[in-house]
Amino acid sequence: MDAVDPLVVESAAALARHLRQGRDRRLAVLAWFAEAGTPTAAPGTVPVPEPPVAAVREALVWALQRSASQRLVEFARSAAGAGEEGQDALYAAADRLMGPYRGRANPALVRAALEAGGDVPVEAGGPDGRSMVHVAAAIGLGAQEVGADALAEAFAAFGMFGLTAEDWAQMLGAVERGEGPEVDWGLLQQNADIVAQVQRASDEELLRAREVLVGMRMFYALYVLHGLLLPDTPAQAALRERIDEWGMFPFLDHVIAINPSPMRFAESLAVFLEPLFDGLYQILMDQFAENPDIFSIPGDERGAVGFGERWIRSMEELTNGRWQAANGGADHDPGEGAWVQAG
């Protein structure tokens, strides 16, 4: 009997890892596709084989058709021509499909609060994520029906380029008054249909979008961990600076999850098909290639070991400091588990 092709064996094993009773096969394909694009740290590990791209595309389309954003866009298009009643129905549907979300507080503010012993910001102060429904309304009802102020609030909620609602309102107001260049709202309608974007994308573009998503997840995680007292290094600071130059942290906070569900993975991958984010990813990769020592503290020759010890020590000091503040100066020794009266 001929030996079974190892690729077939590995593919069957990958699919089996993600299939379980009651789970749709397409969700398993998406989870497999995500795993195949995730770098393995262990040396000598056999790479996870790629699932058939045709099956991936089918699973992506199926998942995106069921996403809240796509359903909202389709509802907006169906409301076109229905007047004020249709607009009211659209906003009611948005309340059902989209919960409140204001985004994560900027990690630099969180870090400063922790180091100063103050209160940690709970959420960012930007517009509520539900204001994004104005974009869906513009797609279905027309930008003129929505108005510059509402669209400004919606674009600000995405957090892109660091622009506030006031910044957007000034630009869109100038367009509305004929004082600025005309906006091609047709591009908004074209890019809003994420299902069509996936159907148009080539196999190579789907693979590249996954590479961008996985890579951006790493850069996003470093940015967030800066707020949790991760020891800072020149390499990390340079990466954050590149993200800040584009004003992209709030947007990344919307679209990236560290451990996404297959449905969330599908939505994020569709976003990263856009060339804009491919460009940002390439800039960050170039910066990383220029200075890859993200876990090396200057002057500490122990490298990652010293880095890890510094982080653990910072967290212990934070815990002790907070305990002392809450208990009138009592000191907690985490190593001994004993409580010692300070002074």
C-alpha positions in Angstrom: 0.0 0.0 0.0 1.4 3.4 -1.0 2.1 5.8 1.8 -0.4 8.6 2.4 0.7 12.0 1.2 1.8 13.9 4.4 0.1 17.0 3.1 -3.2 15.2 3.1 -2.6 14.0 6.7 -1.7 17.4 7.9 -4.7 19.0 6.2 -7.1 16.4 7.7 -5.5 17.0 11.1 -5.9 20.8 10.7 -9.6 20.5 9.8 -10.2 18.1 12.6 -8.8 20.6 15.1 -11.4 23.1 14.2 -14.4 20.9 13.5 -16.7 20.0 16.3 -20.3 18.8 16.6 -22.8 21.5 15.7 -20.2 23.8 14.2 -20.7 24.9 10.6 -17.9 23.6 8.3 -17.3 27.1 7.0 -16.4 28.3 10.5 -13.9 25.5 10.7 -12.4 26.5 7.4 -12.0 30.1 8.5 -10.3 29.0 11.8 -8.0 26.7 9.7 -7.1 29.6 7.4 -6.3 31.8 10.4 -4.1 29.1 11.9 -2.2 28.5 8.7 -1.3 32.2 8.6 -0.1 32.4 12.2 3.7 32.0 12.6 4.8 29.2 14.8 7.5 29.9 17.4 8.6 26.4 18.1 11.6 25.3 16.0 11.1 22.3 13.8 7.3 22.6 13.9 5.6 21.4 10.7 3.8 24.4 9.1 0.1 24.2 8.9 -0.9 23.5 5.3 -3.2 26.0 3.6 -6.9 25.2 3.1 -8.2 25.3 -0.5 -8.6 29.0 -1.4 -11.9 28.4 -3.0 -13.2 27.0 0.3 -11.8 30.0 2.1 -13.5 32.4 -0.2 -16.8 30.6 0.2 -16.5 30.7 4.0 -15.6 34.4 4.0 -18.6 35.3 1.8 -20.9 33.2 4.0 -19.6 34.8 7.2 -19.6 38.3 5.9 -23.2 38.0 4.6 -24.2 37.3 8.2 -22.1 40.2 9.8 -23.8 43.1 11.5 -22.1 45.6 9.2 -23.1 44.0 6.0 -26.7 43.5 7.2 -26.8 47.1 8.1 -25.6 48.2 4.7 -28.2 46.0 3.0 -30.9 47.4 5.3 -29.8 50.9 4.4 -30.1 50.2 0.7 -33.6 48.7 1.1 -34.6 51.9 3.0 -33.7 54.1 0.0 -36.7 56.0 -1.3 -38.8 55.3 1.8 -38.4 58.8 3.1 -38.4 59.7 6.8 -40.0 56.5 7.7 -37.2 54.5 6.1 -34.6 56.6 7.8 -36.2 56.0 11.2 -36.4 52.2 10.5 -32.7 52.3 9.6 -31.6 53.9 12.8 -33.8 51.5 14.8 -32.1 48.6 13.1 -28.7 50.0 13.9 -29.6 50.1 17.6 -30.4 46.4 17.4 -27.3 45.4 15.4 -24.6 47.7 17.0 -24.0 48.0 20.7 -22.4 51.0 22.3 -18.6 51.2 21.9 -16.3 54.1 22.5 -13.0 52.3 22.1 -10.1 51.6 24.4 -8.4 54.5 26.3 -5.1 55.5 24.8 -2.4 53.2 26.3 -0.1 56.2 26.9 -2.8 57.7 29.1 -3.3 54.4 30.9 0.4 54.0 31.5 0.7 57.5 32.9 -2.2 56.9 35.3 -0.7 53.7 36.5 2.7 55.2 37.1 1.2 58.1 38.9 -1.0 55.9 41.0 -4.1 57.6 39.7 -7.4 56.3 38.2 -7.1 54.4 34.9 -9.2 55.8 32.1 -12.0 53.4 31.3 -12.7 54.3 27.8 -11.7 56.7 25.1 -13.7 60.0 24.8 -14.4 59.8 21.1 -17.8 59.4 19.5 -20.0 56.4 20.2 -19.4 53.6 17.7 -23.1 53.6 16.9 -22.6 56.9 15.1 -21.1 54.8 12.3 -24.6 54.1 11.2 -24.5 57.5 9.5 -22.1 56.0 7.0 -24.6 53.2 6.3 -27.3 55.8 5.9 -25.2 57.7 3.4 -24.7 54.5 1.4 -28.4 53.7 1.3 -30.1 57.1 1.5 -27.4 59.3 0.0 -24.8 61.6 1.6 -27.0 64.7 1.1 -29.9 63.1 3.1 -27.5 62.4 6.0 -25.7 65.8 6.1 -22.2 66.9 6.8 -22.5 67.0 10.7 -23.8 63.5 11.0 -21.2 62.1 8.6 -18.4 64.0 10.5 -19.5 62.3 13.7 -19.5 58.9 11.9 -16.0 59.3 10.3 -14.6 60.5 13.7 -16.0 57.3 15.3 -13.7 55.3 13.0 -10.8 57.1 14.6 -8.7 57.3 11.4 -5.9 59.8 10.9 -6.5 61.3 14.3 -9.2 63.6 13.0 -11.9 64.8 15.3 -15.6 65.3 14.5 -14.9 69.0 14.3 -12.1 68.4 11.8 -14.3 66.3 9.6 -17.2 68.8 9.9 -15.0 71.6 8.6 -13.9 69.6 5.6 -17.3 68.1 4.7 -19.0 71.5 5.3 -16.6 73.1 2.8 -17.6 70.4 0.3 -21.2 70.9 1.0 -20.9 74.7 0.4 -18.9 74.2 -2.8 -15.7 75.5 -1.2 -13.7 72.4 -1.6 -13.1 69.6 -4.1 -16.1 67.3 -4.7 -16.3 64.0 -3.0 -16.9 60.8 -5.0 -19.5 59.2 -2.7 -19.7 56.3 -5.2 -16.3 55.1 -3.8 -17.9 54.9 -0.3 -20.8 52.8 -1.7 -18.3 50.5 -3.6 -16.1 49.9 -0.6 -18.9 49.4 1.9 -19.9 46.1 0.3 -17.4 43.9 2.0 -18.9 40.7 0.4 -18.3 42.1 -3.1 -14.7 43.1 -2.1 -13.9 39.5 -1.1 -15.5 38.1 -4.3 -13.4 40.5 -6.4 -10.2 39.8 -4.6 -7.7 37.5 -6.1 -6.3 34.5 -4.2 -3.0 36.4 -3.7 -4.9 39.4 -2.3 -6.7 37.2 0.2 -3.4 35.7 1.4 -1.8 39.2 1.6 -4.8 40.5 3.6 -4.3 37.7 6.1 -0.6 38.5 6.3 -1.4 42.2 7.0 -4.0 41.3 9.6 -1.7 38.9 11.5 1.2 41.3 11.4 -0.9 44.3 12.4 -2.2 42.2 15.3 1.3 42.0 16.7 2.0 45.7 16.3 -1.4 46.5 17.9 -0.7 44.2 20.9 2.6 45.9 21.5 0.8 49.3 21.5 -1.8 48.1 24.0 0.7 46.4 26.3 2.6 49.7 26.5 -0.3 50.8 28.7 0.2 47.8 30.9 3.8 48.8 31.9 5.6 46.8 29.2 9.2 48.0 29.4 9.7 50.6 26.7 12.5 50.3 24.2 13.5 52.6 21.3 12.3 50.0 18.9 8.8 49.9 20.4 8.7 53.7 20.6 9.5 54.0 16.9 6.7 51.6 16.0 4.2 53.5 18.1 5.4 56.7 16.5 4.7 55.3 13.0 1.1 54.3 14.1 0.6 57.7 15.6 1.8 59.5 12.5 -1.1 57.9 10.7 -3.5 58.4 13.7 -4.4 54.8 13.4 -4.6 53.4 16.9 -8.3 54.1 17.5 -9.2 52.5 14.1 -7.0 49.4 14.9 -8.8 49.2 18.2 -12.1 48.9 16.3 -11.0 46.2 13.8 -8.4 44.0 15.6 -9.0 41.3 18.2 -6.0 39.4 19.6 -8.0 36.1 19.7 -10.8 36.6 17.2 -13.7 34.3 16.6 -13.9 33.0 13.0 -16.7 35.6 12.2 -14.6 38.4 13.7 -11.6 37.2 11.7 -13.6 37.3 8.5 -14.7 40.9 9.1 -11.2 42.1 10.0 -9.6 40.3 6.9 -12.1 42.1 4.6 -11.0 45.4 6.1 -7.3 44.7 5.5 -7.9 44.1 1.8 -7.7 47.9 1.5 -4.4 49.1 0.0 -4.2 51.8 2.7 -3.6 49.3 5.5 -1.2 47.3 3.4 0.8 50.5 3.1 0.8 51.1 6.9 1.8 47.5 7.5 4.7 47.8 5.1 5.9 51.0 6.9 5.8 49.2 10.2 7.6 46.1 8.8 10.3 48.4 7.4 10.6 50.1 10.8 10.8 46.7 12.5 13.5 45.6 10.1 15.5 48.7 10.8 15.4 48.1 14.6 14.1 44.6 15.5 15.2 44.8 19.2 11.8 45.4 20.6 12.5 43.3 23.7 16.1 44.6 24.4 16.5 47.3 27.1 19.4 49.6 26.3 22.3 48.8 28.7 20.9 45.4 29.7 22.9 42.6 28.0 20.5 39.9 29.1 18.1 40.7 26.3 14.7 39.2 26.6 15.4 37.7 30.0 16.2 41.1 31.5 13.2 42.6 29.7 10.9 40.0 31.2 12.3 40.5 34.7 11.8 44.3 34.4 8.1 43.8 33.4 7.4 41.4 36.3 9.1 43.8 38.7 7.0 46.7 37.4 3.8 44.8 37.9 4.8 43.7 41.4 5.7 47.3 42.3 2.3 48.5 40.9 0.5 45.8 43.0 2.3 46.7 46.2 1.8 50.4 45.7 -1.9 50.1 45.1 -2.1 47.8 48.2 -0.3 50.4 50.3 -2.6 53.2 49.1 -5.7 51.2 50.0 -4.4 50.0 53.3 -2.8 53.0 55.0 0.8 52.1 54.2 0.7 48.4 54.9 3.2 46.6 52.7 2.5 43.3 50.9 5.4 41.0 50.3 4.3 38.9 47.3 7.2 36.4 47.7 6.5 35.6 51.3 2.7 36.0 51.2 3.0 38.0 54.5 1.7 41.4 55.5 4.2 43.6 57.1 3.4 47.0 58.7 5.5 49.6 56.9 7.9 51.8 58.9 
